[in-house]
Amino acid sequence: MSEAAPPIHLASAVEQLKHLRSGLSVTELAEAHLRQIERLNPALNVFADFDPERVRAEARSMDEWKGARGPLYGLPVTVKSSIATAGLRCEIGSKLNRGETPREDAVVVGRLRRAGALILGTTNCPEFLMAYETANLLHGRTSNPWNPERTPGGSSGGESAAIAAGMSAAGLGSDSGGSVRVPAHFTGICSLKPTPGRIPGQGHLPPCVGPFSILGAIGPMARTMEDVALLFRILSGQDSCDPASPPVPRRERSREELRALTIGYFEDDGLVPVTEETRAAVQAAAEALRIAGFRVEPFRPRTLEALRRLWWTFFVQCGAMFYEPTIRGRREQLSPIFSEFLSIAESAQPLTATQLLEAWAELDLIRARMLAEMQQYPVLLCPVASIPAFRHGERSWMIEGRTVEYLDAVRHTQWFNALAAPAAVVPVGRSQEGLPIGVQIAARPFEDETALAVAAVLDETFGYCPPPMATGQ
């Protein structure tokens, strides 16, 4: 007997689009998502701005439209509240930005609209995006649909929770230190941090400038890699007004081309341990790729810690420096999570101009060394984090008899931000508590299609499973 089809709001975005083309109305699909939001959002708190009547009015208007329809026509999606979405609050989780409502869309949101997507709302994030947990004083705390006592991650935590729970078909997050990949890992969905600029970053708040033009990217999030790849194809392409957006044509990779590559895998970086189930997930993913005909070999790059150290300089120290003019004299209004970030940044000596210049030059040198290592292993398979989703407020964990601290537990994504490389996440395993565990597939810069294609092979073998609360269990 074949398995019963999932409820429409838990089907993949590709399947939902097929239903729309086969006669399902935009209003019917929107209502299915609105009912799920009404049922689950009180417990999960995923939205920063959401108006069901506005969504209904837009859905009715779309049903009445007789003109040409784009490839995403009628698909209900969400957008992280750090990506400018005209008419919806994009406050970046801060009381300092209360009520901030952009008049113009970010470039990528404009592309979403032109493709016909129905934007449900903007999703919650930690204040100023500087945390791996989603909570702030403006909209409160977002919870994980697998266990509301745990975080969905950050900074795209509201986005990942909405998609995992069937409250949104797909959406957009952003990532300067793992912010689409850690939440995908914590909630059991798929995501891609693209090469910076492949999906234009213009309209992200704050702007992806200076070192963040290397570290940061807007990335698609969805329940399947097929959905993530669809969004990448539709949303990528040069923005001629963005100096960080390159004119790189899309190139699909065949299975035969991919099987000619050697995939290197490693279970940890040799410095910070990971849980037994995390090791098992990486091993299972490596074996699945071998069975699919890929050449997979143990390999750990030697430049990981140097990349991580430079990421810390630019993300933590420079990040705090960028925000100083905004928060000066207003620190009493900041959330505990952002204050925690500032205390971490301020624990180091302030950067001098010479140190910053030397770090910038060193980053290019270390990236070159890493890219040389990746000539033999152009695809890397590794963990997303040392741990599955943690409890709200937790900041250290005992793993293999050692205490692992907050930022060390999520170092695995930071390497690829410093490298400006694409990296995808696919759910593969489960923890002892039944929480999702994803793996990360990284490729060389501008080879996003390679990361997507290898990740798709794993998604066919493993893939999304709905949290029990999403199905009403």
C-alpha positions in Angstrom: 0.0 0.0 0.0 1.4 3.4 -0.9 1.9 6.0 1.7 -0.8 8.6 2.1 0.0 12.0 0.6 0.9 14.6 3.2 -1.5 17.5 3.9 -1.1 20.1 1.3 0.6 22.6 3.7 3.2 19.9 4.4 3.9 19.0 0.8 7.0 20.3 -0.9 6.8 23.6 -2.6 7.2 21.8 -6.0 4.2 19.7 -5.1 2.1 22.6 -4.0 2.8 24.4 -7.3 1.7 21.3 -9.2 -1.6 21.4 -7.3 -2.0 25.1 -8.1 -1.5 24.3 -11.8 -4.0 21.5 -11.6 -6.8 23.6 -10.4 -6.2 24.3 -6.7 -6.9 28.0 -6.0 -4.5 30.3 -4.4 -7.1 31.0 -1.8 -7.5 27.4 -0.9 -3.7 26.9 -0.5 -3.4 30.1 1.5 -6.2 29.0 3.8 -4.5 25.7 4.5 -1.4 27.6 5.6 -3.4 30.1 7.6 -5.2 27.3 9.5 -1.7 25.8 10.4 -0.5 29.2 11.5 -3.6 29.8 13.6 -3.0 26.4 15.2 0.7 26.5 15.8 1.9 30.1 16.0 0.7 30.6 19.6 3.2 27.9 20.7 6.0 28.7 18.3 5.8 32.5 17.7 7.5 32.6 14.3 6.2 35.9 12.9 7.5 39.5 13.2 4.6 40.8 11.0 1.6 38.8 9.9 -1.9 39.8 8.9 -4.2 37.0 7.8 -6.8 39.3 6.2 -4.1 40.9 4.0 -3.0 37.4 2.9 -6.6 36.5 2.1 -7.1 39.7 0.1 -3.9 39.1 -1.9 -4.9 35.4 -2.5 -8.3 36.4 -3.8 -6.7 39.0 -6.1 -4.3 36.4 -7.4 -7.2 34.0 -8.2 -8.9 36.8 -10.1 -5.8 37.7 -12.2 -6.1 36.7 -15.8 -2.7 37.6 -17.0 0.6 35.7 -17.2 1.6 33.8 -14.1 5.2 33.3 -12.9 6.8 30.0 -11.8 6.0 30.6 -8.1 2.5 31.9 -8.7 0.4 31.5 -5.5 3.1 29.7 -3.5 2.8 30.9 0.2 6.3 31.9 1.4 7.8 33.9 4.3 10.8 36.3 4.5 13.2 36.8 7.4 12.6 40.2 9.0 16.0 41.5 8.1 15.3 41.4 4.3 13.3 44.5 3.2 9.8 43.6 2.3 7.6 46.6 1.3 4.6 47.1 3.6 5.8 44.5 6.2 7.8 45.3 9.3 11.5 44.5 9.1 12.8 45.6 12.5 15.7 43.1 12.8 14.3 42.1 16.2 15.2 45.4 17.8 13.2 47.9 19.9 15.5 50.5 18.3 13.8 49.7 15.0 10.2 49.4 16.3 7.7 49.9 13.5 10.3 50.1 10.7 8.5 49.3 7.5 10.4 49.4 4.2 8.8 51.2 1.2 10.7 49.1 -1.3 11.5 45.5 -1.6 15.0 44.0 -1.4 16.1 42.9 -4.9 15.5 39.2 -4.0 12.0 40.0 -2.6 11.2 41.8 -5.8 12.1 38.7 -7.7 10.0 36.6 -5.4 7.0 38.8 -6.1 7.6 38.9 -9.9 7.7 35.1 -9.8 4.2 35.2 -8.3 4.9 34.1 -4.7 2.3 35.0 -2.0 4.2 36.5 0.9 2.6 35.5 4.2 4.7 37.7 6.5 8.1 38.4 7.9 9.7 36.0 10.5 11.3 36.6 13.8 15.1 36.8 14.4 17.4 37.6 17.2 18.2 41.3 17.7 20.5 42.5 15.0 21.0 38.9 13.9 23.9 38.2 16.2 22.9 34.9 17.8 22.2 31.3 17.2 19.0 31.5 19.2 15.9 33.5 18.2 14.6 35.8 20.9 14.3 39.5 21.4 12.5 42.1 23.5 10.3 43.2 20.5 8.6 40.0 19.5 9.7 37.5 22.1 11.1 34.0 21.8 10.6 31.6 18.9 10.4 27.9 19.6 11.4 24.7 17.8 8.4 22.7 16.4 10.3 19.5 17.4 10.3 20.6 21.0 9.1 24.0 22.1 11.5 23.9 25.0 14.3 24.2 22.4 15.4 26.9 20.0 15.0 26.7 16.2 18.4 28.4 16.0 19.4 31.8 14.7 19.4 34.0 13.2 16.9 32.7 10.6 15.1 30.8 13.4 11.6 32.1 12.8 12.0 31.2 9.1 13.1 27.6 9.8 10.4 27.0 12.4 7.7 28.3 10.0 8.8 26.0 7.2 9.4 22.9 9.3 6.0 23.2 10.9 4.1 23.7 7.6 3.2 27.3 8.2 5.1 28.4 5.1 6.1 26.5 1.9 9.5 28.0 1.7 11.3 31.3 2.3 14.4 33.4 2.6 16.9 33.7 5.4 20.4 35.2 5.6 23.7 33.8 6.7 26.9 35.4 7.9 27.9 32.7 10.4 25.5 29.8 9.8 22.2 31.6 10.0 20.3 29.6 7.4 22.3 26.4 8.0 22.1 26.0 11.8 18.3 26.7 11.9 17.8 24.2 9.1 19.8 21.6 11.0 17.9 22.3 14.3 14.5 22.0 12.6 15.0 19.3 10.1 14.7 21.2 6.8 17.0 22.1 3.9 18.8 25.3 3.1 21.6 26.9 1.0 24.1 29.6 2.0 25.1 30.6 -1.6 28.2 32.2 -2.7 27.8 35.9 -1.7 26.1 37.8 -4.5 24.8 34.8 -6.5 21.5 35.8 -4.9 21.7 39.6 -4.6 22.0 40.9 -1.1 20.9 44.5 -1.8 18.1 45.3 0.6 19.3 43.2 3.4 19.3 45.0 6.8 22.0 45.8 7.8 23.7 46.0 4.4 26.2 43.3 3.5 29.1 45.6 3.1 32.8 45.5 4.1 33.7 42.1 5.5 30.1 41.1 5.4 30.1 41.2 1.6 32.4 38.1 2.0 30.7 36.5 5.0 27.1 37.2 4.3 24.5 35.9 1.8 20.7 35.7 1.5 19.8 32.0 1.1 16.7 29.9 0.3 15.2 27.6 2.9 12.6 24.9 2.2 11.6 21.3 3.1 13.4 19.7 0.2 16.5 20.3 -1.8 14.4 20.3 -4.9 12.6 23.3 -3.5 15.8 25.0 -2.5 17.2 24.5 -6.0 14.0 25.9 -7.5 14.3 29.1 -5.5 18.0 29.4 -6.3 17.3 29.1 -10.0 14.5 31.7 -9.9 16.2 34.2 -7.5 19.9 34.0 -8.5 21.5 36.2 -11.2 23.5 39.4 -11.2 22.2 42.6 -9.8 24.0 45.2 -12.0 23.8 47.8 -9.2 25.4 45.6 -6.6 29.2 45.6 -6.6 29.2 42.2 -4.8 26.9 40.5 -7.3 29.0 38.8 -10.0 27.8 37.9 -13.6 28.1 34.2 -13.1 25.8 32.1 -15.3 23.9 29.2 -13.8 25.4 25.8 -14.6 23.5 22.6 -13.8 25.7 19.6 -13.0 24.8 16.1 -14.2 25.2 13.0 -12.0 28.1 11.9 -14.3 30.0 15.1 -13.9 29.4 15.0 -10.1 30.6 11.4 -9.9 33.9 12.4 -11.4 34.6 14.6 -8.3 36.1 13.4 -5.1 34.1 14.2 -2.0 36.1 14.7 1.2 34.3 14.1 4.5 35.2 14.7 8.1 33.3 14.2 11.4 34.9 16.9 13.4 37.7 19.5 13.1 40.0 17.8 15.5 39.6 20.5 18.1 35.9 20.4 19.3 34.0 17.1 19.7 30.6 16.4 18.2 27.9 14.1 19.5 27.9 10.4 18.6 24.7 10.9 16.6 26.3 13.7 14.6 29.2 11.4 13.7 26.8 8.8 12.7 24.9 11.2 10.5 28.1 12.2 8.6 29.0 8.6 8.2 25.6 7.7 7.0 25.7 10.5 4.4 29.1 9.5 3.2 27.9 5.9 2.8 24.8 7.0 0.9 26.9 8.9 -1.5 29.2 5.9 -2.1 26.1 3.7 -2.8 25.0 6.4 -5.3 28.3 6.0 -7.1 30.3 8.8 -5.8 34.0 8.7 -4.7 34.0 9.6 -1.0 37.2 9.8 1.0 38.2 10.9 4.5 39.7 14.4 4.3 40.0 17.2 6.8 41.3 20.6 5.5 44.2 22.0 7.4 43.0 25.6 7.2 39.7 25.3 9.2 40.9 26.9 12.4 42.6 29.7 10.7 39.4 30.5 8.8 37.4 30.2 12.0 39.7 32.6 13.8 39.4 35.2 11.0 35.6 34.7 10.9 35.6 35.6 14.6 37.6 38.8 13.9 35.3 40.0 11.2 31.9 38.8 12.4 32.2 39.3 16.2 34.6 42.2 16.5 33.8 44.1 13.3 30.1 43.3 13.8 30.2 45.0 17.2 32.0 47.9 15.7 29.4 48.4 12.9 26.6 48.5 15.5 28.3 50.9 17.9 26.9 54.1 16.3 23.4 52.6 16.4 23.4 51.5 20.0 25.5 54.3 21.5 23.6 55.7 24.5 20.7 53.2 24.1 22.1 50.0 25.6 19.4 49.8 28.2 17.0 49.0 25.4 19.0 46.1 24.0 17.9 42.5 24.4 19.8 40.1 26.7 21.0 38.1 23.6 22.4 41.1 21.9 24.0 42.3 25.1 25.6 38.8 25.4 27.0 39.2 21.9 28.5 42.6 22.8 30.1 41.1 26.0 31.7 38.4 23.8 33.0 41.0 21.4 34.3 43.3 24.1 36.2 40.5 25.9 38.8 41.0 23.2 41.1 44.0 22.8 39.7 46.6 20.3 41.1 46.1 16.8 43.7 48.6 15.7 43.7 49.8 12.1 46.9 47.8 11.5 45.4 44.6 12.9 42.3 45.0 10.8 44.4 45.5 7.6 46.6 42.5 8.5 43.5 40.3 9.1 42.0 41.4 5.8 45.2 40.5 3.9 45.5 37.2 5.9 41.9 36.2 5.0 42.8 36.3 1.3 45.9 34.2 1.9 44.1 31.6 4.0 41.2 31.4 1.5 43.8 30.7 -1.2 45.3 27.9 0.9 41.8 26.4 1.5 41.0 26.6 -2.2 44.2 24.8 -3.1 43.2 22.0 -0.7 39.8 21.8 -2.3 41.3 21.2 -5.8 41.5 17.6 -4.9 38.3 17.6 -2.8 36.0 20.2 -4.5 33.1 19.0 -2.3 33.2 18.7 1.5 30.8 16.8 3.7 30.8 17.6 7.4 28.6 18.4 10.5 26.6 21.6 10.8 27.1 21.8 14.5 28.4 19.7 17.4 24.9 19.4 18.9 21.2 19.3 17.9 18.8 22.0 18.9 19.6 23.2 22.4 17.3 24.4 25.2 16.5 28.1 25.3 19.3 29.9 27.1 21.8 27.0 27.2 25.4 28.0 26.5 27.6 25.0 27.1 27.3 21.2 26.7 29.2 18.1 27.8 30.3 16.1 24.7 32.7 13.1 24.9 33.7 14.1 28.4 34.5 17.7 27.5 32.7 21.0 28.0 31.9 22.7 24.7 31.0 26.4 24.8 28.4 28.3 22.8 30.3 29.6 19.7 32.5 26.5 19.6 29.5 24.2 19.2 28.5 26.0 15.9 31.9 26.6 14.4 31.3 24.2 11.6 29.4 26.7 9.5 31.7 29.6 10.1 34.5 28.2 8.0 32.5 28.5 4.8 31.4 32.1 5.5 35.1 33.1 5.8 35.8 31.2 2.5 32.8 32.9 0.8 31.8 29.4 -0.4 28.4 27.8 -0.9 27.2 25.3 1.6 23.9 23.4 1.8 22.2 21.5 4.7 20.1 18.3 4.4 18.4 16.5 7.4 19.9 13.0 7.8 19.7 11.7 11.3 18.1 12.0 14.8 19.5 12.6 18.3 18.7 10.4 21.2 15.9 12.8 22.1 14.5 12.5 18.5 15.8 15.9 17.3 16.9 16.4 13.7 20.5 16.3 12.7 21.6 17.7 9.4 24.8 17.4 7.5 26.6 20.2 5.5 27.7 19.9 1.9 30.1 22.7 0.8 31.7 23.4 -2.6 34.2 25.9 -4.0 33.0 29.5 -4.4 30.6 30.0 -7.4 30.0 26.3 -7.6 26.7 26.5 -5.9 25.0 24.1 -8.3 27.5 21.4 -7.3 26.6 21.8 -3.6 22.9 21.7 -4.5 23.2 18.6 -6.7 25.2 16.6 -4.2 22.8 17.7 -1.4 19.9 16.6 -3.6 21.3 13.0 -3.7 21.3 12.9 0.1 17.8 14.4 0.3 16.5 11.6 -1.9 17.9 9.0 0.6 17.1 10.8 3.9 15.1 14.1 3.8 12.4 16.0 5.6 10.1 14.4 8.2 7.4 16.6 9.7 7.6 17.3 13.5 4.7 15.6 15.3 3.1 18.8 16.2 2.9 19.8 12.6 0.7 16.8 11.8 -1.4 17.2 14.9 0.2 14.4 16.9 
